[in-house]
Amino acid sequence: MRLRLGRLRGTALLLLVPTLIALGCPPASGAPARDGTACAATLDCSAEDLDRLPLAERLVFVRAIQDEIAADYIPGFRHWRNIEGIIRFFDENGFGAPGSWISYVDAGILEGVERGAAIALGRSDDDFGNPGSELWADYLRRLHRGELTDRWVHDPAWGNAEQASTEHGVRLAEAHGAVASRVDQQIYDFSDFYRWLLRNPQTALLALNEALIGTVGLPLPPADFLRWFTDVTISEPTYRGGHLAHDLAVPDPVSAPVSALRLLLAYAPELLGPERISR
């Protein structure tokens, strides 16, 4: 009788385990899924690993890597806060589900950040095939050596590293058959414009001066606004800019002006206070 019960239990397990896996419920003895903290601690998660992370965990991941760099390599490092801003926007608006086009693009960006940190910190020399990895590593090394104190030098270095990582993310999405929706593409275009501003600060300043004063007549100091908007150490410009890009893409004639106003209100304290960035 005991032998028969043992066989029945064994048969039940053989039937139950595949069923649990098919339902997305692995057995309790399976290895736990890696979270943002674990990926930041090991610095060895691939883009596919990062694609599986919920956006809240990606925020944990980005912040933890910055803390790691700030602790030993570049005191006070917070130069991926703008990445936090766009992830917050995605999370609040239902973008970036694992396996989606936006998720893969974002995973490519985060993989480049991770590999760059791992290489610069001497933890690995593997770039995981991400062209942004070595650019991020070089950016961190130059920041560590004090070579990027001037914004005209710093911003192109940052923008080039993220551009390469982002383009890798796009290729990754395409390889997995993920397709961008019209809104996805327009939000991506906003991010592409943001990186262009970083990579071409002097040209961007001339263009912004013409747009703000020569065309629409807004009495904003273009240099100060550009400096704030492209400050990679704060999250509000990308967070608010993401909302504006989304509302213009939908389009939403009610929310778009509100988002534009919130972007300007986020900038307003800069008009009254001292210059924010001090590298």
N, C-alpha and C positions, 0 to 999 in steps of 0.2 A: 504493500500500500504506500509506504514512504517513497519507494523507488518510482512508483507511478506519479505521485505528487511532484517529485523532483523533476520528472520529465515534463509534466504539465507546466511547471513554472518556467522551465527552460524554453519550451515552445512559446509560452506567452511573452517572454522577453524578446525572443526572435521576431515576433510579430509586432510588439509594442515599440521597440527602439526605432525601426525604420519609419513607423507612423509618427512618432514624436519628432524625428528629424524632418520629415516631410511637412509637418505643421510648424516648423521653426522652433521647436522646443527640444533642444539637445538633452540627453540624459544628465542627471545631476553630477555624474562623475567626469563629464567632459571638461576640457580646459576653458576657463572663464574668458569671455571676450575682452580684448584690450580696450582700455578707455584712454581719454586724453592725457591723463597723468602718467599712465604707463608708457605711452608713446613718447612723451617728452622726456621721461627718465631714461629710456633706452636709446632714443634717437635712431630707431631702425624700422619705423613703420613705413610701408610702401604707400604709394598713392591709392592703391586698391584698399589697403587697410584704413586709410584716412577717409576714403569715400564711404566706408561703412559706419564711421562715427557720426552720431547725431550732432547737429550744429552746436548744441550746448557744450558737448565734449570737445568740439574743435576750438571753442573759445578757451576752455580749460587748457587745451594743448598749446595754443599760441601764447597764452599768458605764462604758462609754466616754462616754456623755452626761453622767453624773455627774462624770467627770473633767474634761470640757470646762467644765462650769459651775463646778466647784471651782477651775479654773485661773485664771479671769479675773473671774467674776461673784460667786460666793459661796464664799470660801475654806473648805475643809473640807467642802464639800457632799457629803452621802451619804444624802440623804433619800428615796431609792428603793430602799434595801437590802431593805425588806420585800417589794418586788416581786420582787427577786432570790430571796427565800426561797420564794415560791410557784412560781416558774419552776423552781427546783431540784427541788421536790417533783413537779411535773408530769413533768419529765424522767426522774426516777428511777422513776416509776410508769407510764410508757407513755402519758401523756395528752398532748394538744396536737399531734397529727399535723396537718400542713397540711391545711386544708379541713374540719377537725372543728369542732364547736360550741365547744369550749374554745379552740381555736386562734384562731378569729375573735374571740371575746370578749377574749382576751389581746391580740390585734393591735389591737383598738380602744383598749384601755388604753395600749398602747405608743405608738400613734399620737398620742393626747392628750398624753402625756409629751413626745414629740418635737416636736409643733407648739407646745406651751407653751414649750419651751426655745428653739425657733427664734424665736418672737415676742418673748420676754423678752430674748434676746440681740441682737435687732435684725437677725436674718438673714432674716426673712420676716414678712409679715403675713397669710399664708394659713392659715386654721384647718382646711382640708381638710374642712369640714362637720362637724367633731367638736366637740360642745358642751363637751367637757372642755378643749379647747385654750386658750381664753382664761382659763378658771379656773386652769389650771396656770400660764399666763403671769403672771396676777395674783398667784398664790401665790409664784412666784419673785421677782417685783418686791418684794412685801411682805417676803419673807425678806431680800432684798438691802438693804432700807431699815431692817432691824432691828425690824420691827413684829410679828414672830411669835416672840418669845423666850418668851412665856408659853404653856405647853402647852394651857391652856384656850382660847387663841385660835388657836394653831397647828394643833391636831388637826382642828377642824372645817373649816378652810380646806383642809387636805390631803384630808380625807375627802370633801368636796363635789366637789373636782376629780376625784378618782378615781371617785366615783359616777357623775358625768356621762359620763366616758370609758367606764366599764364598761357603762352602759346603751346607749351608742352601739355598743359591741362586740356586745351582745345583738341589737340591730336589724340589725347587719351580718351576724351569723350567720343570722338569720331570712331576710334578703334573699337569701342564698346557698343557702337550703334546708337548712342544717345543723340538726340536731335534738339536743337534750341528752338523754343517757341519764339514768336515775334517779340513778346515782352522780354524774354530771356536775352535775345539779341540786342535789344535797345538798352537794357541795363548793362550788358557787356560793353556796348559802344560808349556808355558813360564812363565805365572803368578804363576803357582804352584812351579816352580823352584825358582822364585824370593822369594816367601814366605818361601821356604825351606832354602834359604840363610839366611833370617832373623831369622828363628827359630834355625838354627844350625851354628852360625857364626864361631866358631872355626874349626869345621869340614870343612866348606866351604872354609875357608882360606887355609887349607892344600891342599884341592882339587884344588883350583884356582892356588896355587903356582906351583903345578905339571903341570897343564894344560898350564899356560902361559910361564913358564920357562923350566920345564922339558920336555915338549912335543913339543910345537911350537917355543920355544926359544924367545918369545917376551920379551924385556927388560922393562916390566912394573912392578912397585912395587905392588904386589898382595894385600897387606893389604890396601894400599891407594885406589886402584881401588875398592876393595870390600866395603870399607867405603863409598866411593862416590856413588857407584851403589845402595847401600841399604839405602841411606840417604832419609828418608821418608819426609824430609822437603823441597825437591826440586822435580820438575816434569820432568826434562830432562831425567834421566835414564829410567823411565818407558815409557815415550813418544818415545824416540829413540829406546829403547828395543822392544817396541810394533811394530814399523816399521820393525825392523830386523826380529822379529819372523814371521811377516806376509810375508815378502819377501822370507824367507826360506821355509815357508809352501806352498807358491803358486805352485812351486818355481819360483823365478825370478832371473836368473843368472846374469842379468845386475844390477838390483836394490839392490840385497842382499849385494854385496860388498860396494855399495855406502852407504847403511844404516849402515853397520858395521863401515865404515870410519866416518860417522857422529856421531855415538855413541862415538868413540874414540876422535873425535874432541871436543865433548861436555865435555869429561873428561879432555882434555888437559890443560885447565886453572888451574886445581887442581895441576898439576905438578909444576906450577910456583908460585902459591899463597899459603897463609897460609891455614891451615886446616879449612874446611868450618863449620863443625858442632860444636856448642857450646851450650850445653843444661845446 
